[in-house]
Amino acid sequence: MNDPSRSADPLSRQDARAVLGVTGGKGDTAPLLRTLGEHGVGLSFMAALTVLAVVDNFQTQAFGVLAPEVAASFGMNAGSLSGIVAAQGVAAGVAPFAVAALLRRYPHRVRLAVGTGFAWSLTTLFTGSVVGPVSLAGLMVLNGASTGTVALLHPPLLMDAYPPAARMRVMSLYSASSPLAGILAPLVIAGLVSWLGMDWRAVFATLGAVSLVACLYALRLREPELGRWDVAELRARSGTAAEAPAQEHLPGFWGTVRRVLRVPSVRRICVGFTAMGALAVPYGVVVSTLLEQDYGLTPGQRGLFTSAGAAVSIVALAAFGGRAEAAYRAGPARFMALSGGTLGAAAAAFGLSAVAPNLWVMLTLLALGQALLAVIGPCLFIGALSVVRPADRAHAMAALGLIIALGGLIGAGLLALSTAALDLRGGLLLLLVPAVAGAWFVATIHKTLMGDLDALIDHAIGETE
């Protein structure tokens, strides 16, 4: 018996893959604004999320610049301060699981994103009032718990707000929020410290107040349709839209997390995120301390370098987005080879900076490594979320956030070992070990990514549960 709900002309596998953004084409991508215009969307949604992400980075950026002053005021060494930052990362990795579970009963992602924006603004504001390492660690953990919702909510929201033909570029532009904060926050810090004579406590209070004002811009956001551009589009084209509610039953929170982690590409991407966490978490503390100890740079000078490095990252993201989108459209092999090679190049730049003969060579290599590390993030997010069901993407981000946090703990542990046995330069060299392993795993994701895309297609059109 024929099913009237199904299309008389079944959707071919090639056309279904094209809906998800894999067309096999090798030419240049159409301009972003033209692509968005053809789909009836604009950049305002991404811009509002970018504002939230920028102010979310204020506290982390402030710690990167002012780490020596904070440590000195409490009699802490670089390893201990890095441990507190890593604890914040663990909180940022664990709290999203609670938020993902909450989304099952309260599916209002935009409201949660805006509300937590105000929460982390307040924690930044009150960081200037801490009285010792314990209260500092406690507030950092609270800040991590609130900021963890950024990674949980923002990428899935962007996946639902923008079509596959523009996602890589949109995600790259959104990812510029972190280096943009890396420009704004250090420049503000340099001005507050050098021109107004503020200490680190007053700097945190000022950044928190600015963050509260900036969060008002995101109050106009509206919730996008879940899976609008991928699963919903596949169902509409194949004539199976009426079957969608029955197929979107979730097996339970932990069951959903296990289902996400059973996807082969996601497991490989987890290794890549572990390597990123191992490099990124200790990076700010190591670099700031090295520049202060070895070259005597002041907080203002360190802030200027951080801003310059962030500017390089923004340029890299803008230039890399179109190339990565073309690679994804061509197929998984090219896309993941580009991603793995970029992560490996970032590791090499950081490693060479540890043996740089002078300050300028070191600064150049550090800026290059930071820029390369910035561009790999959007690639891994797109790779992971593209093969996960839309209803599962918050759970996927919760799991990936925890993976990044665990990578941060690995990096902090390697840093602590190096400072005890060697020095901070030795720490940068030790961090190459997880980075190289992660680069290799990312480059091999092409073995599984197309199969996982096909599995998502089968789920969408009702061929699998």
N, C-alpha and C positions, 0 to 999 in steps of 0.2 A: 504494500500500500504506500502511495506517495504521501509524503509529509508536506502539507501546504505551507508550513512555516519556512521551508527551505527554498532557496533560490533555485529556479529551473536551470540556471547556468552556474555550476559550482565554481567557487573561487579557486583558481589555480595556485599551486604552491609558490610560483614565481611572483604572482600578483600579491599574495598574502605576505611574502617577505618584503615586497616593496612598500606595503602599508606600514611595516615596522622599520622602514628606512634602508633596507638592504636591497639595492637595485642592480648591483653589478657594474654601475657606471663608473668611469674613470676620469670624466671631465671635471671642469671647475664647477663649484656650486653656484647657484643663483645668489645675487645679493640678499643679505638677510632681510632687509626691510621689504623687498619685493616678495620674498617667500612668505613672510608674515602677512603681508597684505593679501596675498592669494588665499590665505586661510582665514582671513578676517580677525586676526589678533594683532596686538601691538606689544610694545616693550614696557608698558606701565606696570604690569604685574611683576615682571622681573625687577624693575627699578625699585619697587616698594620692598620686596624681599631683600634686595641688595642693601638698602638703608638699614634694615634690621640686622643683617649679617655684619655690616660695617661696625655698628655700635657694639655688637656682641664681641668683636675682637679688641675693643678698647682695653679691657683689663689685661688680656694676654700680651698685647703690644707694650703696655706700660711696664709689665714685669720684665719683658725682654730688654727694655732700655734701662730700667732702674734696678735691675737685679743686684748689682754690687751694693747700692745704697740700702736696699731693703735688707740684704743679708748682713751688712755691717751693723745696722741698727739693732739687730737681734742676735748678733754674734754667731751667725750661721755661715757654713762654707757653701761652695757652689753645688756640691753633691746633695746636701740637705735641702737647699732651695729647689733643686731640680726634682727631688722627691716629692715636695709639696705640689709642684706644678704637675707631676705625674699623677698624684692623688686627685687633683682636680680633673685630670683626664679620665681617671677611672670613674669618678662621679658622672662625668659627661657621657661615659659609655654605659653605665648601669641605669641611670635615671630614664633614658629613652624607653627601656622595656616597660616601665610603669606607664609612660605616656602612650606607647603603642597599645597596651592593654586598655587604657582609658578610651582610646579612639574607637574601640569596638562598641562602647556604650554611648560615647559622646563624639560622633564623627564630624567634628567641626575643627578641622586642621588650622584654618586661618585664624580663628579666635584664639586657639592655643598658642599659635606662633606670635601673635601680637601681645597676648597677656604675658608670656614668658619674656618678651622683649623688655617690658617694664620691670620684670623681676630681676633680670641680670643688670639692668641699669642701677637699681637700688643697691645691689651687692657691690658694684663698682664704687658707688658713692660712699658706702660705709667701709670700704677697704682702708680708707685713710684714717679710720678710728681704731684699728686693731692695736692691742697692747702687748702682743708677744707672738711667738711662733705658733702656739696652740690656736689662738683666736684667728691668726692669719690662715692657718691650714683649714680651720672650720669654715671660714668665709669663702675660701677658695673652693672647697667642696660644694658649698651651697651654690656658688656661681657656676661650677661645672654642671650641677644638677639642672640648673635652669637653661644654661647655654646648650646642653645636649640636645634640646629640642630643635635647634637650628638644623643640625645634620639629619635629624629624624624627619622633620616636616618639610623643609625647603626643597630638597631635590625631588621628592615625589610630587609636590605641588607644581614644580616646573614641568615635570613629565606630563602632568594632566593639563597644564595650561598651554603647552606649545607642541606643535606637530613634530614628528620624527625628522622631517627635512630641515628643521631649524634647531633641534635640541642641543646638539653639540656646541654650536656657536652661542646659544643662549646660556647654556651651562658654563661655558668658558667666560662669558661676560659676567655672569653672576659670581663665578669663582674669583673674579678680580676684586670682590668685596674684601677679601682678606688682605691682599697687598695694598688695596686702597686705604684700608684702616692702617696698614703699615706705613703709609705716607702721612696720613692725617694725624694719627695719634702721636708718633714721634716728633713731628714738627710742632704740634701743640705742646708736647712735653718740653721740647727744646726751648720754645718760647717762654713757657711758664717758669722753667728753671733758670734760664739764662737772663731773660729780660725782667721777669717779675720776682725773681729770687725765691720761688716756692720750693718747699721740700717735697719729698715723695708723697707724703700724706695729703698735702693740699692738691697735688696733681691728680691723685685718684678721685678726690672729691669733685674736682672740676670736670673730669672726664665723665663721671657718673651723671652730673647735672646736664651736660651736653647730650648724653645718651638718652635721658628721659625726654628731652625736647624732640630729638630726632624720631623717637618711636611714634610720635603723634602722626607722622606722615603715613604710617602703615595702617591707620584706622580705616581707610577707605577700601581695603582689599575685600574681595568677594570669593566665595568657595568655588573652585572649578569642578566640573563633572569628573567623577572617578573613571579613569581609563578612557577618556574621551577620544583620544587620537590613536589608540592602538587596539585594545580588546573590543571596545564598543564599536570602533570602525570596522574591525574584522567581522563582528557579528552582524552589523548592518549590511555589509556587502555580501555576506554568505547567506543572509536570510535566517539567521539563528538568534536574532535579538530577543525574541520572546522567551528563549530558554535561559537567558543570562541570570536571572535571580536564583534559579535552582542551582546553577553551577558555581555561584559565588559563595556557597556555604563555607564558612571557615571552621576547621576542625577543633578550634581552641587555640589559646595564645601560644603555648609552648609547642603544640602540634603544628601551628603555622610556622613558627621559627624553625622547627625541624624540617618542614617541607621546603622552606627557603634554602636551608643549608644542604639539602639533598641535591640541589641543582649543581652539577659539576663545575660550571663556570664560576658560580658564586664561591665555591670552596677555593678555587685557584686565586680568585680576586682577593680573598681574605688574606692570602700570603702577601700579596702586593700591598694591601693596606697595613699589614703588620710591619713591613719594611718602611713604609711611609711614616708610621707612628714612631718607629725607632730613630728615624732621622729628625723628624720635625719637633718632637717634644723637647729633647735636650738642646736643640739648635740655638734658641734664643739665649739660654743661660750660658752655653759654651762660648758663643761668639761675643756676647757682651763682656764676659769675664776676660776672654783673651785680649780683646781690644783695650780693656782697662789695665790689665796686668802687664802685658808685653809692650804696649805702645803708648800707654798713659792717656788714652782718649777720654775726654770728659763726657758726662751724660748728654750734653748738647751735641757733641761731635758724633757720639754713637747713635743718637737719634737721627742725625743727618744721613749717616750711612744706611740705617734701617730704611729710611724713606727712599733713598736712592735705589737700594735693592728691591724695594717694593715696586718702584716705577719700572724697573727692568722686568719684573714679573708681569705687570699689567701689559706691557708691550708684547711679551712672549705669549700671554693668553690671547690677546687680540690677533696675533699672527698665526697662532697654532690652531685656533678653533676651526677655521675653514679647512685647513689641511686634514685635521683629524676627522671632520665630518665627511670629507671626500673619501678618506680611508675607510670609514665605517660603511659608507654606501657601497664601496667596492667589494667589501667582504671582511669577515673576521680576521683572516690571516694578515692582511695588510694593516688593519687597525691595531691588532694586538702586538704585532712586531714593532710598530711605531711607538706604542705605549711602553712596552718592555725596554726598548732601546733608550727611550727618554729617561726612564727611571735609572737605568744603568749609567747613563751619562751624568745624571745628577749625583749619583754616588761617587763617580770618578772626580767630579769637580770638588766635592767636599773633601775627598781624600787628598787630592793634590793641594788643597788650601792648607792642610796640616803641615806640609813641608815647603810652603812658599818661602822664597828667599827674602821678601820684603813686604811692607805693608800694602802697597798698591796691588801687587800680584795676588796677595791673600784676599783683599777686598773684591777684586775682579772675579776670582774663583768662587768666593762665597756668594756673590750676587748671581753668578751663573747657575750655581747649584740650587739656590733658592728659586730662581725662575723656572728651571726644569722641574723641580719638585712641585711647583704650583700647577704646571700644565698637565701633569699626570693625574691629578685628582679628578677633574671632570671626565677623563677617559675611563677611569675605573668606575665612577658612579654610573656613567652611561652604560658601560658594559654589564654591570650588575643589575641595574634596574630594568634594562631592556629585556631581560630573560625572566623577570619575576612578575607574577600576576599583579595587576594594579592594587587589588585589595591587600596584597601581602607586602607592598613596598615599604610601609612604615616599619613592619617587623624586620625586613631586610636591613633597613637603615639602623635599627636598634642593634642588630647583630654586628654590622660593620663598624658601628661606633665603638662597641666593646672591643672588637679586634684592634682598632686603632689605639685604644687606650692600653691594651695589653702590649702592643708594640712600643708604646711610650714607656711602659715599665721596663721592657727589655733595654731600650735605649738608656733610660736612667740608671739601670743596673750596670750596664757597660761603662757608662760615664763614671759612676761611683768607683768601679774597679780600677779604671784608668787613673783617676785622681789619687787613689790610694797607692797604686804601684808605679804609675808613670806620671803623666801630666795631662792637661786638657787636649793637647795636640794628639797625644796617643789615643784619647777618647774618640776624636774624630776618625782616626784610622780604624778603631775597633767597630765603629758604627757601619763600616763598609760591609761587614760580614752579612748581617741580615738584609742590607740593601741589595747586594749582588744576588742573593738567593731569591729575593722578591722579584727582581728584574727578570730572572730566568723563568719563574712561574708565570708572570704576566705575559711574557712572549709566547708561552705555550697554550694560552687560553684559546687560541684559534682552533685547537683540536676539539673543543667542546661547544663553542659559542653558537655555531650554526645549528647544531642539534638541539640546543636549549631554546633557540628562537623557534624552531619547528615545533617543539613541545608546547610552547606558549600558544602558537597558532592552533594546534590541535585542541588545546583546552578551550580557546576562544570560540571555535566553531562547533564545539560539542563532540569531538571525536575521542576526547579523554576527559576524565573527571578531575 
